[in-house]
Amino acid sequence: MLLPILILTPIFLFALLHAASASLAILDTLGQNSMWVARLIISLVEFQSRNILRAAALAEIRVQRADDAVHVLLLRDVAVRVTP
């Protein structure tokens, strides 16, 4: 049940970083003093970008290990692959 959430975690985190970067570029075109609250939130995201990238990498590693576990179960005939 947690696997879909785990699969979507890196996608969401990369989208968050990309949205922060694009929003900052748009705010820069509007001027330096425009929407200071949005600039504050974006700066917090950029400040934590290293931790966000680490979390995305960890989620991808966990997804790969879960996928490997499924393949082991398939090889042992414990699980059955259902394909359309």
N, C-alpha and C positions, 0 to 999 in steps of 0.2 A: 504494500500500500504506500510505503514511503518512496518507492523507486520513481514514480512520476514526479514527485516533488524534487527529488534529488537530481533527476535528469533536467528539470527546468531551472534549477538553481544557477548553473553557469550562464545560461542564456539570459536570465534576468539580470545577473550581476554585470555582464558585458553590456547589456542594453542600458543599465544605469550609468555606467561610465561614459558610454557614447552619448547619452542624452545630456549628461552634465557638460561634456565638452562642446556639444552643439549649442546648448543653451547659453554657455558663456560666450561663444562667438556671436550669437545673436544679441546678447546684452551689450557686448562691446561696440556693436554697430549703433546701438541706441544711445550710448553715452556712458560715462564713468559713474554718474550718480543715479542712474535709473535702477529701480527695483533692488535696493540694497539687501532686502531679505532673501531674494532669490540668489543673489551673489554670495550671501553668507552660507546658504544651504549647499550651493555648488562648490564653494571652497572647502566645506567639510567633506564632501564626497571626494574631491580631489586630494585632500589631505589623507584620507583613508584609502586611497586607491591601491596602495601596496597590499593592505590587508584584504581588500575586496578581491584583488587578483589571486591572492593566496587561497581565499575561500573557494573561488571558482576552480582553481587547480585541484584542491582537495576533493571537491565534489566530483570532478571528472575522474579522479583516481578511484574514488569509491564506486562510481558507476561502472568503470572498467572491471573492478574486482567483482562486483555483483554479476556482471555479464560473464566473467570467467567461471564463477560458481555455477551459473546456469548451464554452461557448456559441460562442466564436470558432471553435473547431475544427468544431463542428456546422454553422455557417454556411458554412465553407469546404469542406464535404463531406469532411473528413479523417476525422471520427469519425462513428459511427452511434449514435443513441440507441435503446436497447433498452427497450421498455415492455411490460408484461404485457398 
